[in-house]
Amino acid sequence: MGAQTEIHASAYAGAFTEPVFQSQAVFRALMDAMARPGTIAPLGASASPPAPLGAGAGAIALTLCDDGTPVWLSPALANSSVPAWLSFHTGAPLTDVKPEARFIFVDAGGIVPGFDQFALGTQEYPDRSATLVLEIASLEGGAELVATGPGIKHETIISPVGLPGIFLTLSAENRALFPRGVDLILVAGTNILCLPRTTRLRRREI
């Protein structure tokens, strides 16, 4: 009974205290970060979702998810109070069918499925693709990667910590599908770094 009460209570708490203002701030931050790939940006608001969903990822979920956006959660998130929290605060339906999901949330350290398992859009409607929200340990301090592409003047260096070992392969395969493909939001705390499908990554040569 105690565990059930805890899950029930956590589903009601932790949303925005000023929903209109905070969701607008997060949406602007996301749009700006997508327009400037590789740039670390603060979200401007945070949430307090149940663990293991982080404050930044929770804020993104509150801002982007609604009853028309099916969500796929990594196993650790799916087996927590997060589904109840998302349902109560956003109305977003959860799906186990990866191609149906509009948004994908993966907890820090969780296994990242192949991007091509999710909705990639079509040549005619590339916007009908999924957005992957991936929590990681840090947005800087790791191995340096060179990012190039639209929205980046010449090139920019990123150094996230906590990406899966096959990330560059996943990214290259995703980039090759353009204009189809998923867009990626890396989250650490309440900071984000966006890597849309147009961004090309390579290891920095020293």
Stockholm file with secondary structure:
# STOCKHOLM 1.0

chainA/1-206         MGAQTEIHASAYAGAFTEPVFQSQAVFRALMDAMARPGTIAPLGASASPPAPLGAGAGAIALTLCDDGTPVWLSPALANSSVPAWLSFHTGAPLTDVKPEARFIFVDAGGIVPGFDQFALGTQEYPDRSATLVLEIASLEGGAELVATGPGIKHETIISPVGLPGIFLTLSAENRALFPRGVDLILVAGTNILCLPRTTRLRRREI
#=GR chainA/1-206 SS CHHHHHHHHHTTSSSCSSHHHHHHHHHHHHHHHHHSTTCCEECSCCCCCSTTSCHHHHHHHHHHCCTTSCEEECHHHHTSSHHHHHHHHHCCCBCSCGGGCSEEEECTTCCCCCGGGSCBCCSSCTTSBCEEEEECSBSSSSCCEEEESTTSSSCEEECCBSCCTTHHHHHHHHHTTTTSCCEEEEEETTEEEEECTTCEEEECCC
#=GC SS_cons         CHHHHHHHHHTTSSSCSSHHHHHHHHHHHHHHHHHSTTCCEECSCCCCCSTTSCHHHHHHHHHHCCTTSCEEECHHHHTSSHHHHHHHHHCCCBCSCGGGCSEEEECTTCCCCCGGGSCBCCSSCTTSBCEEEEECSBSSSSCCEEEESTTSSSCEEECCBSCCTTHHHHHHHHHTTTTSCCEEEEEETTEEEEECTTCEEEECCC
//
